[in-house]
Amino acid sequence: MSNFLGIDTSNYTTSAAIYDNITGQAISEKMLLPVKEGTIGLRQSDAVFHHTVQLPEVIEKLFSQFNGKISAVGVSASPRSEEGSYMPCFLSGVAVARSLSAVMKLPLYEFSHQQGHIAAVAFSSGNDELLKKEFIAFHLSGGTTEAVLVRPDGENIISTEIIAKSLDLKAGQAIDRTGVMLSLKFPCGVELDRLSLESDKDYSVKASVKNTDCSLSGIENKTKAMFEKGEKPEDIARFCLQSIIASVDKMLENIIEKYGNMPVLFSGGVSSNTLLREYMTDKYNAVFSLPVYSADNACGTAYLASLKYR
């Protein structure tokens, strides 16, 4: 039996997981980073501090459920696998992973946060065979709104090439800014999702998309205008999410026209959204996972470590 430890210290979540490559199951623990009420983000210096405080607690909780041996350690070392991709918050996880690797004399494998997201959705949804072929993956979160072309890679398991992106606001930012305006708790994805389902409105939104790239800043402007007019919070939530769906839909249509029809996978916290999942599944038969594997987690990193170890 081989077990693999994964560590991920993203901009808003401290997480660790152990993947068992015999049972195909993962156990995980994670903690959100504390964000002051009414604010919409964290400085990187604050994120590094909170990871430093929280990661030992997360690992202690994880290993309280585990009595086996670890074969290798995987860690998210950067936001993306592109050269120059860097965020200080990932240094917290790398420091602990390197220390554990040295003390336990275990192999250490570094991956990108984005690779971990994609792998988590693939294996947890029962679609791990995707990692052996070419496919399109959307990464929708507070810090990223991108589509990447994913290909098998003998050295890094998978490689990613950005083929579409937001030119300004990210999908998660649009959701969080709308949510904070409506006095929802940050991060606002879950509450805005729930609120949107109380609306009976169906908005026809014209997406701002050029080639395969989108612009989402207009969503924030429109939701502010709706709020100032006194429109119902549930209708504002619905408009925000349907606007994001319209943009992603148009991006994907243009991607398919340019790159051809192939499987589509959705990752990142925004991919947990009910309306998005229903729309993209119906139209494109897109691959989604349970929300726990869509949001930031270390399960994908642990799974990638198991593949790399083989």
C-alpha positions, 0 to 999 in steps of 0.5 A: 500500500502506498500513500501520498501526502499533498500540501497546498497553500493557496491565497485563501485556503490552507490544505493537506491531503493523503491519497491512497493509490490502492483504494483510490480514496483521499482524506483531507483537512483544510482551513480558510484563511481569515479575512476581515468582515467587509473586505474582499481579499488578503495581502500576500504577506498576511496570507503567508503569516496565516498559512504559517500558523494554520498549516501545522494544525491542518497536518496534525488533524490530517495525521490524527486520522492516518496510521500508515506510511507515506511514500512521497510528498507533493506540494503546490509550488506556484499558481501555474506551470508557466515559467515565472508564475509565482505567489509568496503564499505557496512558499509556506507549503513548500517550506513544510513539504521540503522539511518533511521530505528531508526528515522522512527521506521521501521524494518531493514533487512540485506541481502548480496549484492549477495542475492540482485543481485539474487533477482533483476534479479528474480523479474524484469524478472518475475521469482520471483517464482524461489525464492521458489525453488532450482536453480543455480545462477551465479554472474559475476562481477568485484569482483565476479565470482561464481555460487551458489546453491540457496534454499528457506530460511524461515529466510533469504528468500533465502540461497546461497551455493558457488558451483563454482568459479574463482580461480584467475581473476574475469570475470569483472576484465578480462573485465576491464583490457582488456578495460583499455588496449584498452583505454576504460572508466572504468568500461569497460563492456558496451564499450567492449560489444559494441566493440566486436559486431563490430568484425566478428571473432569467436574464439574457446577457450579452457576453463581452468576449473577443476571440477567446478572452472575456471581460467581466468588469461590466458585471460589477458595474451592472450589479452595483446599478441594480443594487442602487435601484433597490432590486432584490438581492436574489435577482442581483445574485442571479444576474451576476451568475448568469453573466459569468455563465454567458461569458464562459459559454461564449469563450468555450464556443470560440475555443471549440471553433479554434481548437476542435471539439474535445472533453471539457473539465471545470475546476476552481471554486466557482465551478461549484456553482449550481447554475454553471454546473447545470448549464455546462453539463447540459450543453457540453457534457462537461466534467465536474466534481463534488464542490469539495474537490472544485474548491482549493484542496490538496487532494489533486496534489497528493494524487499527482504525487502518486502518479509521479512516484510510479 
